[in-house]
Amino acid sequence: MNILHRLFPPLGKRRAMRIAMRHCQPELESFKHCSASIDQLNIYCKPTEPCWLIYAPWLDGRDREVLRSSRIIMVSKSSGEVLYDGSANDEG
């Protein structure tokens, strides 16, 4: 473990969820789940650094009315920055 890793430990799953919630500000129950696996996603310009993948609501009130792609938020494990907020390209 290098010195930077000790001074700035990787971001945990719970903190990533809080950052995503602050980012889009829905009700807490709206988030589906959080994982670290982004390999199966078909996202253009996928972040190369380790990040948490959070499935989030679209917040337009139409989540149950429309067949569409899931919304995902990717939060950097090292900095806590939101790296991606958009379509998971998993519709159809």
N, C-alpha and C positions, 0 to 999 in steps of 0.2 A: 504494500500500500504506500503510495507516494505522499509527500507532505501536503500537496494540494487536496488530495482525497481526504486526509485527516482534518485539515482546516475547513474544508467545504464538503461535508459528506453528501452522497447522492440523495436526492429528494425521495421521500417515502411516498407510498401509495395514498395514504390519508391526506397528506399535504397537497399532492397533485389533484385530488378530488376537490379540496377547498379552493385551490387556484382556479380550477375549471368552473366551479360554482360562482365564484366572484366574477369571473370573466363574462358569463352570460346571465347571471342572476335569476335563475328560475327557482321554483320550490325545490327543496332538497329531495323529495320523493321522485322527481322527474328523471334523475340520472339512472341509467340502466346498470352499467358496471364499468369497472376499471381494470385494465390488464396491461401487461408489458409486451405483448406479442403484436407486432405490426407487419410481420412477414407476409401474411395472406392478403393484405390490403392492396387495392389497385389505385394507389394515389400517386399523382404526378408530383415530382419534386419532394418525395418522401424524406423527412429529416434523417440524417445519417447518425446523429448522436442518440444515445439512449433516452427514451422518453416513455411516459405513461400514456396509454390510449384510453380515453374516456368517451363512452357513448352518451350523448347528451340530447335533449329535446330540441326541436327547431324553434320553439317559442312563438309560433305564428298561429297557434290554436287549431291547426289542421292535422296534427299528428295521426289521428285515427281516421281521418276522412280521405287521405290521399296515399296512393301507393308511390313511394319514393325511396330514395337512398337514405341510409342512416346518417345522422350528423355525428362527427367525431371531433374531439379536441385532443391535440397532442401537447403534453406539457413536458418540458425538458426535465430530466432527473437531476441534472447538475445545477441549472440556474433557476428553475421554476418558471421560465418564460413559456408563454403559449406559442408553440411553433406552428401549429396548424389548427384551423377551425373551419370545418366545411364538410363536404360530402365524402362518404366512405366509398362511393361508387359501387354499392352493393345492391342496387335496385334490380328488379326483374329476375 
